[in-house]
Amino acid sequence: MKRLFLFLLGTCLWMAEAEAQPAKRRVQPRNNGAGVQAKTSAERADLQFPTTAAMPEDVVWRRDIYRQLDLTLDKNAPLYYPVEPVGRQVNLFTYVFRLLLTGRIDAYAYQLDGNESFAAKDKVDIKDIMDRYHIYYEEKDGGYAVTNNDIPSAEVTRYYLKESIFFDQRTSTFHTRVTALCPVLMRGADDFGGESTPYPLFWLKYEDVASYLSKLPMMGSNLNNVTNLTADDYFTLNRYEGKIYKTNNLQGKVLANYCKTDSALAKEQRRIEKQITDFEKNIWAAGPEVAKDSLDSVSVKKDDKVARRSKRREQTETSARSRRSATASRADSGKKQKTKGGGASAPRVSVRRQRR
């Protein structure tokens, strides 16, 4: 009887506590599939594979450069091969495409002007991308299933890459940081020598994919076939090679808008590369090679100031000498005129006779 009384008392207390609990706590959280799982996985990846710190927003100098990476070049080949997965080795597009299918990262629309926007309104659905570019998929368990053969990794032979080159005044260091990636689908080539048409698929924010790229091994040398490099190392160390096709400028123009010929385009690309190289080279230099702001010409060279002061001093001394010379000339001319006019006579010499 005593045991029954204690059991009933415990049951009543548990029911009272359940009724007193707020409704939001009593409702069990629903697992909405890839969304919650992807967010948890992304947070865990950021903790297990920390990447470099984000770029400060208040740096004193920065230059944003857009490059075009041709994956047929030897330096960019680690991003392209193997075209189809071989064991643990997959190329960059296959790896990123799998992350998009599972909802671990977000893709953003490629704007008509070529600029990237990482706002929530510019996010694109992977289903829309597959429908637009005719990538075969199957809906399975609330998600999408795509075989390796249906992923168009062989056609993604080009990437657009945005890098920010900046000087961090806090640490007095110069950095080149990748900030965005855009895979480009090349289609339309025929057997008669026709050129392929580029189709930029989407923009990826590098901060979102950096923790995952640190887990993607790749081979970085033809002489050493050990996969001792990750995709994040590849981009962090700037192992890629790409031509500049755009810079952030006041008019928002790409190089092709104001370079009408191929030679003019190549010359402009070399000029921009030289500007960046000279800034990094001369940032610690002294004397006439002191680096100045190549964009706004805000900073002034110290030697220029000294030269201007010396020039002003010379001009002052020259004008003073000129004034003294002019004064002396006027005085001499006055004396000559006074002598000619008879106002002054030569001194007379008198001889005194001595008395005898």
C-alpha beads as a LAMMPS data file, in Angstrom:
LAMMPS data file: protein, C-alpha beads

356 atoms
355 bonds

1 atom types
1 bond types

-500.0 500.0 xlo xhi
-500.0 500.0 ylo yhi
-500.0 500.0 zlo zhi

Masses

1 110.0

Atoms # bond

1 1 1 0.000 0.000 0.000
2 1 1 2.854 2.319 0.830
3 1 1 4.554 1.576 -2.495
4 1 1 1.354 2.238 -4.408
5 1 1 0.930 5.571 -2.618
6 1 1 4.496 6.652 -3.487
7 1 1 3.998 5.613 -7.119
8 1 1 0.778 7.618 -7.455
9 1 1 2.413 10.616 -5.757
10 1 1 5.370 10.507 -8.181
11 1 1 3.049 10.232 -11.171
12 1 1 1.045 13.265 -10.065
13 1 1 4.203 15.335 -9.547
14 1 1 5.530 14.403 -13.016
15 1 1 2.225 15.337 -14.669
16 1 1 2.187 18.665 -12.834
17 1 1 5.728 19.471 -13.939
18 1 1 4.885 18.580 -17.542
19 1 1 1.879 20.897 -17.481
20 1 1 3.940 23.694 -15.957
21 1 1 6.623 23.445 -18.670
22 1 1 6.280 25.986 -21.513
23 1 1 4.716 24.745 -24.704
24 1 1 7.827 25.461 -26.799
25 1 1 9.893 23.143 -24.600
26 1 1 7.318 20.370 -24.664
27 1 1 7.302 20.338 -28.463
28 1 1 10.038 18.092 -29.765
29 1 1 12.222 19.802 -32.425
30 1 1 11.661 18.426 -35.867
31 1 1 14.582 17.374 -37.979
32 1 1 13.981 19.102 -41.283
33 1 1 16.544 17.010 -43.088
34 1 1 19.620 18.487 -44.676
35 1 1 19.205 21.982 -43.231
36 1 1 19.854 21.232 -39.540
37 1 1 22.321 18.477 -40.309
38 1 1 24.254 20.693 -42.719
39 1 1 24.445 23.577 -40.245
40 1 1 25.715 21.279 -37.493
41 1 1 28.226 19.718 -39.846
42 1 1 29.492 23.118 -40.977
43 1 1 30.001 24.284 -37.393
44 1 1 31.814 21.076 -36.548
45 1 1 34.027 21.441 -39.626
46 1 1 34.955 24.986 -38.650
47 1 1 36.063 23.767 -35.231
48 1 1 37.990 20.725 -36.430
49 1 1 39.640 22.417 -39.406
50 1 1 40.204 26.079 -38.554
51 1 1 41.325 28.234 -41.459
52 1 1 43.020 31.619 -41.669
53 1 1 41.488 34.636 -40.009
54 1 1 39.072 36.767 -41.955
55 1 1 40.310 39.860 -43.729
56 1 1 39.943 43.024 -41.607
57 1 1 37.469 45.567 -42.903
58 1 1 39.477 48.676 -41.974
59 1 1 42.729 47.986 -43.807
60 1 1 44.565 51.034 -45.150
61 1 1 45.144 49.599 -48.647
62 1 1 43.308 46.951 -50.672
63 1 1 43.014 45.936 -54.305
64 1 1 40.331 43.507 -55.518
65 1 1 41.309 41.434 -58.533
66 1 1 39.239 39.001 -60.625
67 1 1 41.182 36.228 -62.354
68 1 1 40.282 33.581 -64.883
69 1 1 41.785 30.176 -64.124
70 1 1 42.302 27.840 -67.074
71 1 1 42.318 24.300 -65.687
72 1 1 44.187 22.973 -68.727
73 1 1 47.332 24.727 -67.446
74 1 1 49.729 22.629 -65.420
75 1 1 49.562 24.858 -62.321
76 1 1 45.765 24.650 -62.230
77 1 1 45.538 20.958 -63.077
78 1 1 45.116 19.855 -59.404
79 1 1 41.677 21.480 -59.484
80 1 1 40.577 19.461 -62.525
81 1 1 42.055 15.977 -62.201
82 1 1 40.849 13.347 -61.692
83 1 1 37.815 14.185 -63.833
84 1 1 35.879 11.316 -62.246
85 1 1 36.469 10.201 -58.644
86 1 1 39.279 7.680 -58.131
87 1 1 39.146 6.347 -54.598
88 1 1 39.432 9.312 -52.224
89 1 1 40.589 11.649 -54.950
90 1 1 37.961 13.899 -56.519
91 1 1 38.293 17.150 -58.369
92 1 1 37.112 20.464 -56.986
93 1 1 33.798 20.759 -58.828
94 1 1 32.652 17.245 -57.921
95 1 1 33.481 17.914 -54.275
96 1 1 31.700 21.287 -54.215
97 1 1 28.694 19.886 -56.097
98 1 1 28.292 17.163 -53.474
99 1 1 28.386 19.782 -50.721
100 1 1 25.624 21.730 -52.460
101 1 1 23.475 18.621 -52.854
102 1 1 23.632 17.923 -49.120
103 1 1 22.986 21.564 -48.191
104 1 1 26.296 22.091 -46.396
105 1 1 27.183 25.244 -48.326
106 1 1 25.232 27.923 -50.168
107 1 1 25.514 29.050 -53.773
108 1 1 24.833 32.597 -54.968
109 1 1 23.658 33.806 -58.348
110 1 1 26.097 35.034 -60.953
111 1 1 24.996 38.587 -61.764
112 1 1 24.897 39.986 -65.283
113 1 1 27.665 42.464 -64.448
114 1 1 29.864 39.654 -63.126
115 1 1 29.879 40.938 -59.553
116 1 1 29.211 38.689 -56.610
117 1 1 26.568 39.282 -53.966
118 1 1 26.367 37.128 -50.859
119 1 1 23.015 38.474 -49.672
120 1 1 20.259 36.063 -48.698
121 1 1 18.095 37.181 -51.637
122 1 1 20.799 36.087 -54.101
123 1 1 20.972 32.474 -52.950
124 1 1 20.167 29.925 -55.641
125 1 1 18.687 26.456 -55.289
126 1 1 20.729 23.543 -56.540
127 1 1 17.600 22.139 -58.216
128 1 1 17.265 25.287 -60.345
129 1 1 20.896 24.974 -61.406
130 1 1 20.468 21.330 -62.403
131 1 1 17.281 22.110 -64.338
132 1 1 18.839 25.061 -66.136
133 1 1 21.946 23.196 -67.282
134 1 1 20.259 19.833 -67.851
135 1 1 22.017 17.855 -65.150
136 1 1 20.214 14.576 -64.587
137 1 1 19.109 13.901 -60.998
138 1 1 16.623 11.834 -59.011
139 1 1 14.621 12.879 -55.993
140 1 1 15.249 10.512 -53.136
141 1 1 14.317 10.737 -49.449
142 1 1 13.581 14.442 -49.695
143 1 1 16.906 15.176 -51.400
144 1 1 18.572 14.784 -54.779
145 1 1 20.750 11.949 -56.010
146 1 1 23.231 12.483 -58.838
147 1 1 25.687 9.864 -60.030
148 1 1 29.322 10.726 -60.672
149 1 1 28.842 10.251 -64.402
150 1 1 26.065 12.855 -64.461
151 1 1 28.095 15.538 -62.670
152 1 1 29.526 17.706 -65.485
153 1 1 32.970 17.970 -63.891
154 1 1 34.692 17.306 -67.225
155 1 1 33.037 20.396 -68.721
156 1 1 34.060 22.721 -65.894
157 1 1 37.469 23.650 -67.306
158 1 1 37.512 27.218 -66.063
159 1 1 37.032 29.109 -62.808
160 1 1 36.520 32.751 -61.983
161 1 1 38.346 33.716 -58.819
162 1 1 38.251 36.892 -56.774
163 1 1 41.235 37.750 -54.626
164 1 1 41.793 40.670 -52.293
165 1 1 45.331 41.998 -51.981
166 1 1 45.684 44.131 -48.870
167 1 1 48.120 45.602 -46.376
168 1 1 47.269 44.950 -42.737
169 1 1 48.526 47.877 -40.669
170 1 1 48.000 45.993 -37.385
171 1 1 50.577 43.336 -38.186
172 1 1 52.423 45.291 -40.912
173 1 1 51.978 42.388 -43.332
174 1 1 50.991 42.089 -46.981
175 1 1 48.431 39.415 -47.941
176 1 1 46.715 37.955 -50.990
177 1 1 43.452 36.321 -49.933
178 1 1 40.943 34.400 -52.083
179 1 1 37.421 35.587 -51.284
180 1 1 35.130 33.997 -53.910
181 1 1 35.021 31.174 -56.473
182 1 1 32.837 30.639 -59.522
183 1 1 32.935 27.406 -61.596
184 1 1 32.426 27.990 -65.311
185 1 1 30.778 25.391 -67.529
186 1 1 32.264 25.267 -71.050
187 1 1 29.829 23.950 -73.644
188 1 1 29.135 24.320 -77.332
189 1 1 32.401 23.125 -78.874
190 1 1 32.072 21.024 -82.041
191 1 1 34.317 18.881 -84.191
192 1 1 34.878 21.724 -86.657
193 1 1 36.971 23.907 -84.346
194 1 1 34.141 25.922 -82.832
195 1 1 34.906 27.607 -79.519
196 1 1 33.130 26.640 -76.317
197 1 1 30.676 29.041 -74.705
198 1 1 31.310 29.861 -71.034
199 1 1 28.410 29.509 -68.597
200 1 1 29.274 30.821 -65.111
201 1 1 27.270 28.622 -62.746
202 1 1 27.275 30.331 -59.338
203 1 1 29.451 32.156 -56.832
204 1 1 30.780 30.492 -53.704
205 1 1 31.929 32.449 -50.676
206 1 1 35.356 31.123 -49.852
207 1 1 34.865 31.458 -46.100
208 1 1 31.938 29.027 -46.357
209 1 1 33.896 26.329 -48.179
210 1 1 37.351 26.808 -46.614
211 1 1 36.779 24.339 -43.777
212 1 1 35.642 21.673 -46.262
213 1 1 38.473 22.361 -48.702
214 1 1 40.926 21.711 -45.875
215 1 1 39.734 18.091 -46.000
216 1 1 40.124 17.689 -49.778
217 1 1 43.571 16.185 -50.549
218 1 1 45.221 16.873 -53.869
219 1 1 48.512 16.164 -55.574
220 1 1 50.594 19.297 -55.999
221 1 1 53.549 18.047 -58.068
222 1 1 54.324 15.853 -61.055
223 1 1 57.525 14.665 -59.378
224 1 1 55.983 13.774 -56.026
225 1 1 52.711 11.882 -56.297
226 1 1 51.969 11.991 -52.577
227 1 1 48.806 13.937 -51.782
228 1 1 50.517 16.228 -49.285
229 1 1 48.413 19.248 -50.169
230 1 1 44.813 20.242 -49.535
231 1 1 42.608 22.459 -51.645
232 1 1 42.650 25.113 -48.930
233 1 1 46.459 25.039 -48.909
234 1 1 46.418 25.405 -52.672
235 1 1 44.385 28.625 -52.546
236 1 1 45.995 29.982 -49.374
237 1 1 49.486 29.605 -50.835
238 1 1 48.330 31.117 -54.150
239 1 1 49.542 28.140 -56.181
240 1 1 47.104 28.922 -58.998
241 1 1 47.802 30.854 -62.184
242 1 1 45.224 33.094 -63.806
243 1 1 44.944 36.138 -66.015
244 1 1 43.260 39.271 -64.748
245 1 1 39.985 40.017 -66.490
246 1 1 38.545 42.603 -64.104
247 1 1 39.380 44.875 -61.203
248 1 1 37.152 46.835 -58.871
249 1 1 37.161 50.337 -60.362
250 1 1 35.016 53.436 -60.168
251 1 1 33.251 52.750 -63.471
252 1 1 32.763 49.019 -62.895
253 1 1 34.323 48.091 -66.249
254 1 1 36.078 44.881 -67.143
255 1 1 39.367 45.050 -68.999
256 1 1 37.734 44.006 -72.251
257 1 1 35.535 47.149 -72.201
258 1 1 38.425 49.559 -72.648
259 1 1 41.090 47.282 -74.168
260 1 1 40.010 46.886 -77.766
261 1 1 42.787 44.574 -78.936
262 1 1 44.478 41.509 -77.520
263 1 1 47.808 43.319 -77.287
264 1 1 46.197 46.180 -75.367
265 1 1 44.549 43.677 -73.018
266 1 1 47.856 41.896 -72.355
267 1 1 49.574 45.234 -71.778
268 1 1 46.913 46.306 -69.276
269 1 1 47.190 42.990 -67.424
270 1 1 50.957 43.405 -67.138
271 1 1 50.510 46.971 -65.937
272 1 1 48.151 45.928 -63.123
273 1 1 50.431 43.068 -62.100
274 1 1 53.372 45.480 -61.987
275 1 1 51.427 47.951 -59.852
276 1 1 50.744 45.261 -57.265
277 1 1 54.296 43.925 -57.369
278 1 1 55.795 47.401 -57.028
279 1 1 53.569 48.227 -54.077
280 1 1 54.574 45.066 -52.234
281 1 1 58.241 45.536 -53.160
282 1 1 58.509 49.188 -52.175
283 1 1 56.284 49.176 -49.130
284 1 1 59.343 49.003 -46.838
285 1 1 61.668 50.952 -49.116
286 1 1 63.286 54.260 -48.144
287 1 1 64.260 57.281 -50.176
288 1 1 62.822 57.835 -53.648
289 1 1 61.201 54.392 -53.741
290 1 1 58.762 54.987 -50.908
291 1 1 55.457 53.363 -51.848
292 1 1 52.471 55.570 -52.293
293 1 1 48.807 54.829 -52.778
294 1 1 48.504 53.681 -56.369
295 1 1 44.760 54.276 -56.507
296 1 1 44.041 57.689 -55.008
297 1 1 47.564 59.171 -54.782
298 1 1 46.822 60.207 -51.236
299 1 1 50.259 59.634 -49.770
300 1 1 53.148 61.886 -50.790
301 1 1 56.778 60.872 -51.004
302 1 1 59.057 62.273 -48.382
303 1 1 61.738 63.103 -50.924
304 1 1 59.205 65.054 -52.958
305 1 1 58.492 67.232 -49.956
306 1 1 62.210 67.821 -49.373
307 1 1 62.704 68.621 -53.043
308 1 1 59.825 71.092 -53.023
309 1 1 61.191 72.792 -49.909
310 1 1 64.663 73.020 -51.458
311 1 1 63.187 74.409 -54.646
312 1 1 61.234 77.061 -52.740
313 1 1 64.401 77.953 -50.773
314 1 1 66.404 78.333 -53.981
315 1 1 63.670 80.445 -55.527
316 1 1 63.645 82.690 -52.434
317 1 1 67.421 83.097 -52.474
318 1 1 67.413 83.767 -56.211
319 1 1 64.734 86.426 -55.886
320 1 1 66.629 88.004 -52.968
321 1 1 69.823 88.121 -55.031
322 1 1 67.887 89.596 -57.912
323 1 1 66.468 92.313 -55.684
324 1 1 69.937 93.123 -54.297
325 1 1 71.394 93.243 -57.771
326 1 1 68.598 95.500 -58.943
327 1 1 69.123 97.829 -55.965
328 1 1 72.873 97.984 -56.583
329 1 1 72.318 98.664 -60.260
330 1 1 69.965 101.529 -59.509
331 1 1 72.499 103.011 -57.037
332 1 1 75.339 102.860 -59.574
333 1 1 73.233 104.409 -62.296
334 1 1 72.287 107.237 -59.891
335 1 1 75.927 108.004 -59.131
336 1 1 76.832 108.097 -62.812
337 1 1 73.992 110.442 -63.618
338 1 1 75.033 112.753 -60.740
339 1 1 78.631 112.883 -61.991
340 1 1 77.597 113.737 -65.522
341 1 1 75.319 116.538 -64.353
342 1 1 78.207 118.483 -62.568
343 1 1 76.728 118.271 -59.199
344 1 1 80.012 116.906 -57.865
345 1 1 83.581 118.090 -58.784
346 1 1 86.902 116.416 -58.455
347 1 1 88.884 117.331 -55.367
348 1 1 91.335 120.288 -55.864
349 1 1 94.933 120.053 -54.793
350 1 1 96.495 123.291 -53.410
351 1 1 100.233 123.873 -53.164
352 1 1 101.428 126.232 -50.505
353 1 1 104.499 128.333 -51.321
354 1 1 107.167 128.485 -48.799
355 1 1 108.389 131.977 -47.954
356 1 1 111.996 132.740 -48.378

Bonds

1 1 1 2
2 1 2 3
3 1 3 4
4 1 4 5
5 1 5 6
6 1 6 7
7 1 7 8
8 1 8 9
9 1 9 10
10 1 10 11
11 1 11 12
12 1 12 13
13 1 13 14
14 1 14 15
15 1 15 16
16 1 16 17
17 1 17 18
18 1 18 19
19 1 19 20
20 1 20 21
21 1 21 22
22 1 22 23
23 1 23 24
24 1 24 25
25 1 25 26
26 1 26 27
27 1 27 28
28 1 28 29
29 1 29 30
30 1 30 31
31 1 31 32
32 1 32 33
33 1 33 34
34 1 34 35
35 1 35 36
36 1 36 37
37 1 37 38
38 1 38 39
39 1 39 40
40 1 40 41
41 1 41 42
42 1 42 43
43 1 43 44
44 1 44 45
45 1 45 46
46 1 46 47
47 1 47 48
48 1 48 49
49 1 49 50
50 1 50 51
51 1 51 52
52 1 52 53
53 1 53 54
54 1 54 55
55 1 55 56
56 1 56 57
57 1 57 58
58 1 58 59
59 1 59 60
60 1 60 61
61 1 61 62
62 1 62 63
63 1 63 64
64 1 64 65
65 1 65 66
66 1 66 67
67 1 67 68
68 1 68 69
69 1 69 70
70 1 70 71
71 1 71 72
72 1 72 73
73 1 73 74
74 1 74 75
75 1 75 76
76 1 76 77
77 1 77 78
78 1 78 79
79 1 79 80
80 1 80 81
81 1 81 82
82 1 82 83
83 1 83 84
84 1 84 85
85 1 85 86
86 1 86 87
87 1 87 88
88 1 88 89
89 1 89 90
90 1 90 91
91 1 91 92
92 1 92 93
93 1 93 94
94 1 94 95
95 1 95 96
96 1 96 97
97 1 97 98
98 1 98 99
99 1 99 100
100 1 100 101
101 1 101 102
102 1 102 103
103 1 103 104
104 1 104 105
105 1 105 106
106 1 106 107
107 1 107 108
108 1 108 109
109 1 109 110
110 1 110 111
111 1 111 112
112 1 112 113
113 1 113 114
114 1 114 115
115 1 115 116
116 1 116 117
117 1 117 118
118 1 118 119
119 1 119 120
120 1 120 121
121 1 121 122
122 1 122 123
123 1 123 124
124 1 124 125
125 1 125 126
126 1 126 127
127 1 127 128
128 1 128 129
129 1 129 130
130 1 130 131
131 1 131 132
132 1 132 133
133 1 133 134
134 1 134 135
135 1 135 136
136 1 136 137
137 1 137 138
138 1 138 139
139 1 139 140
140 1 140 141
141 1 141 142
142 1 142 143
143 1 143 144
144 1 144 145
145 1 145 146
146 1 146 147
147 1 147 148
148 1 148 149
149 1 149 150
150 1 150 151
151 1 151 152
152 1 152 153
153 1 153 154
154 1 154 155
155 1 155 156
156 1 156 157
157 1 157 158
158 1 158 159
159 1 159 160
160 1 160 161
161 1 161 162
162 1 162 163
163 1 163 164
164 1 164 165
165 1 165 166
166 1 166 167
167 1 167 168
168 1 168 169
169 1 169 170
170 1 170 171
171 1 171 172
172 1 172 173
173 1 173 174
174 1 174 175
175 1 175 176
176 1 176 177
177 1 177 178
178 1 178 179
179 1 179 180
180 1 180 181
181 1 181 182
182 1 182 183
183 1 183 184
184 1 184 185
185 1 185 186
186 1 186 187
187 1 187 188
188 1 188 189
189 1 189 190
190 1 190 191
191 1 191 192
192 1 192 193
193 1 193 194
194 1 194 195
195 1 195 196
196 1 196 197
197 1 197 198
198 1 198 199
199 1 199 200
200 1 200 201
201 1 201 202
202 1 202 203
203 1 203 204
204 1 204 205
205 1 205 206
206 1 206 207
207 1 207 208
208 1 208 209
209 1 209 210
210 1 210 211
211 1 211 212
212 1 212 213
213 1 213 214
214 1 214 215
215 1 215 216
216 1 216 217
217 1 217 218
218 1 218 219
219 1 219 220
220 1 220 221
221 1 221 222
222 1 222 223
223 1 223 224
224 1 224 225
225 1 225 226
226 1 226 227
227 1 227 228
228 1 228 229
229 1 229 230
230 1 230 231
231 1 231 232
232 1 232 233
233 1 233 234
234 1 234 235
235 1 235 236
236 1 236 237
237 1 237 238
238 1 238 239
239 1 239 240
240 1 240 241
241 1 241 242
242 1 242 243
243 1 243 244
244 1 244 245
245 1 245 246
246 1 246 247
247 1 247 248
248 1 248 249
249 1 249 250
250 1 250 251
251 1 251 252
252 1 252 253
253 1 253 254
254 1 254 255
255 1 255 256
256 1 256 257
257 1 257 258
258 1 258 259
259 1 259 260
260 1 260 261
261 1 261 262
262 1 262 263
263 1 263 264
264 1 264 265
265 1 265 266
266 1 266 267
267 1 267 268
268 1 268 269
269 1 269 270
270 1 270 271
271 1 271 272
272 1 272 273
273 1 273 274
274 1 274 275
275 1 275 276
276 1 276 277
277 1 277 278
278 1 278 279
279 1 279 280
280 1 280 281
281 1 281 282
282 1 282 283
283 1 283 284
284 1 284 285
285 1 285 286
286 1 286 287
287 1 287 288
288 1 288 289
289 1 289 290
290 1 290 291
291 1 291 292
292 1 292 293
293 1 293 294
294 1 294 295
295 1 295 296
296 1 296 297
297 1 297 298
298 1 298 299
299 1 299 300
300 1 300 301
301 1 301 302
302 1 302 303
303 1 303 304
304 1 304 305
305 1 305 306
306 1 306 307
307 1 307 308
308 1 308 309
309 1 309 310
310 1 310 311
311 1 311 312
312 1 312 313
313 1 313 314
314 1 314 315
315 1 315 316
316 1 316 317
317 1 317 318
318 1 318 319
319 1 319 320
320 1 320 321
321 1 321 322
322 1 322 323
323 1 323 324
324 1 324 325
325 1 325 326
326 1 326 327
327 1 327 328
328 1 328 329
329 1 329 330
330 1 330 331
331 1 331 332
332 1 332 333
333 1 333 334
334 1 334 335
335 1 335 336
336 1 336 337
337 1 337 338
338 1 338 339
339 1 339 340
340 1 340 341
341 1 341 342
342 1 342 343
343 1 343 344
344 1 344 345
345 1 345 346
346 1 346 347
347 1 347 348
348 1 348 349
349 1 349 350
350 1 350 351
351 1 351 352
352 1 352 353
353 1 353 354
354 1 354 355
355 1 355 356
